[in-house]
């Protein structure tokens, strides 16, 4: 049984072409036999408010940012269309909140006007001085130090933000590892992963197995289980329709080998 795809982007995300429509993503989901899909568009900020932690930390901008706000009106109009067109598919609204611990007030303001079914929490950037930088850029200065700092920041994010239900791509920097992701040694960071998983398990939230990233190992998912983790979410992180549900069969094998099973129904997270 294939699980829902809880992490999909369309042209309403700033990093996705406008040609990537919800309808095309839904067609792929139906073709694969997925029970549900969540359109989790990027919710990132280049301007933030006085009540955001980013302001308290003295952050003034994002370096070389292309981030743009979500057109909520357009998003909701297209969502209504596909819900009517694909009645056999459960279609959830959502956002992928970037650095939610730094922008809690701005995120709350957005969600107050446009509440959604799924909120993912993601860490894409770290601060250096008074700016936020994408972690890919920082890796080339100090890969090992950046990775350890990244995982420590996720612990802070989990402990200081309760807005998200799912922690997305826990090892996001691995995508940009110097020399290629095959050179990344997951075991070197076991203790840092376990600290993240203890924090996440303590909140009862789900860990995402992201199939756009180099796939998590059975060991990594088992570490989450051993630290008390209860729930797994599957996310393709698709930015093209053909990527919806990508490698889900393999991801299911990994998650099952780590001791998780389907939930109460086909729309649920998987559980230990």
Secondary structure, DSSP 4 states (H G I P E B T S, - for coil): -PPPEEEE--TTSTTS-TT--HHHHHHHHHHHT-SEEEEEEEE--SS--TTSHHHHTT--EETT-------HHHHHHHHHHHHHH-TTSEEEEEEEEETTTT-HHHHHHHHHHS--SEEEEE--EEEETTEEEEHHHHHTT-HHHHHHHHHHHHHHHHHH--S-SEE--TTGGGGG-TT-GGG--GGGGHHHHHHHHHHHHHHTPEEEEESSSSPPPHHHHHHHHHTT--EEEEE--BSSGGGTTTTHHHHHHHHHHTT-B--SSTTSPEE-
